[in-house]
Amino acid sequence: MNTSKSRKLYEKAQKFMPGGVNSPVRACYSVGKSPLFIDRTSGDKIYDVDGNEYIDYVCSWGPNILGHNRPEVIEAVIRSCEKGLTFGTCHENEIILAEIIQKHMPSMELLRFVNSGTEAVMSAVRVARGYTHRDKIIKFEGCYHGHSDGLLVKSGSGLLTNSIPDSAGVPKGYTDNTLLAKYNDESSVKKLFDKYSGDIACVIVEPCAANMGVVPPKAGFLKFLREITNKNNALLIFDEVITGFRLSIGGAQKLYGVTPDLTALGKIVGGGMPLAVYGGKRDIMQCLAPLGFVYQAGTLSGNPIAVSAGLATLKAIESEPDLYKKLDKKAENIENAMKCAGLKVNRAGSLITAFFPIRR
C-alpha cells in the first residue's frame, strides 16, 4: 500500500507541531507507523491523501455514530454557517439541544455547554468541590478524564497516598487531593472513605471504562458507588464522554440503572463538532455563576455551529429506534470473528477491545 504522500506530510508537520500532531495518540508511535493523513470521508469509509480506502471502525472515537457525512447533519451545519460562525451570546438551539439531552438523561436537571470533554469533567469536579465545600476527589486507576491538572494522575500510584502527576508541568500540589482507587474494587473505595471521612467531595468514574480498553463494571459496582457516596454526603460523577448516547440513548446510567449526581458528556453530543456538556441535579448546578459562587465561562460555549451538528445527530438517533440494536449486533459479529481468530475480547454494546497475544 502506497502511503508516500502521508509520510511526506508527516515530515512537514513535524516542523510546525510537537511530534507533528495535535493529539499524541495520532503520532502512532506505539504501532511503529507514521500517521495517515485523511483527505475525505463517506459513510463507513475514510480515504487518505494517497487515495487508499479504509473501513472506519473508530469514527473519530465515537462522534460519527451515524457514519461520516450524514446528510442531515451536514445540511444543518451549512444552514447554521450561513447565519454566522459565532454569536458570543444566547441562541434558541441551545435550549432545544438541552431539552433533548435532558429528556434522555433526566438526571441532568440543569446543564451547561462547553467545548470539550476535558472542560466538561474539569468543570463538574469544580462544581462538586464548591457544592460540598470539600477538596478531595476519588478517581480510578486506568480511567481517563481528560488532561486537566488535577485528573492527570499516574495510574500506578499506590492507594491511600497522594497521587503523582502523570505529566511534566503539573505541580504535585495539583494532584495532592486526587485519591486513587481500583476500578471494580469496592474495598479500595471503602479504604479511602474510611481514611478521609468527611473530606471527599466526589467520586468520578467512567461507568464503563473505555480509555484503558473496554472494562465493563462488575455487577453491583456502580450501585455500590451510588450507595457509598450517598452515605458519606459525597457526589457521584459519571464521565460519559465516551458512553453517553453510545451504550444507549440514555447512556450508561440508563443501561446500568444507576443515577449519578453529575454527568459529563462529549463526542456524540457534538455530532463531530467541538461540543461537550455537563449537568446534574438542580440544587447542585445552581452553584454555578451567575446563580452561585462557582465560576466557569467560555466565549465559544454553546457555539451555534457545534450545537446545530449535535442537534441534528441526536434527532437522527431518535428517529432510528433500532439503532442501538443494530450497532450492538455489528459489534457482536466483530467480537465473534475476533474470538474465532483466537483473540480475547471485551465488549459493552458497540464498545469493543481485542487483546492480542504477545509472542517472543
Salt bridges, closest charged atoms under 4 A:
ASP44 OD1 - LYS45 NZ 3.12
ASP56 OD2 - HIS68 NE2 2.60
GLU72 OE2 - ARG70 NE 2.97
GLU141 OE1 - LYS182 NZ 3.43
ASP176 OD1 - LYS172 NZ 2.94
ASP239 OD2 - HIS145 ND1 2.73
ASP261 OD2 - ARG226 NH2 2.69
ASP261 OD1 - LYS281 NZ 2.92
GLU318 OE2 - LYS103 NZ 2.72
GLU318 OE2 - HIS104 NE2 2.67
GLU320 OE2 - ARG70 NH2 2.49
GLU332 OE1 - LYS329 NZ 3.78
GLU335 OE2 - LYS339 NZ 3.16
GLU335 OE1 - ARG347 NE 2.72
